[in-house]
Amino acid sequence: MRDLIDDGPDITPLVLRDYQTDVIERTRQAIGRGSRRPLLVMPTGAGKTKVAAGIVESAVTKGKRVLFGAPRRDLIHQTRRSFASHGIESNAIMAGAMDVQRHIPVGVCSWDTVHSRCKRNETMAWPKADIVIVDEAHFGYLTISPGHPRSISRCGDHWFDGNASTG
């Protein structure tokens, strides 16, 4: 899978801006108050993927598993490159990527592939995750309703429906 994220990007420490740190903290507070599906909305260029990397990095250091899903291959590749540039190793779960390494706690996936492999074809177990990040959540291509055919409710207990752009 390394070839999908180029030839070993330079790893740089993840440095967040104050407003990015603030939005992560407010998201944690919302979850702490019982919100299971907070929606993070930030304008284009505000660093939503970097905020996601901050959440993922924090979760992984606490021994948590994270599933980040996107609707398009280019977003999956972009996210994996971004994560890798900050030292976050991830599995790719999408058409053509079959080598999922279970010891890696971060999966970056195509929701269509997860749906196809897990629900329609039953060729893969649902990815286990403590945190699920839904990129481009404003498209509404998924649901967390357990009975719905496009449900991802079995993936994890905590939700961060994030990275919805406003412009």
Disulfide bonds with the S-S distance in Angstrom:
none
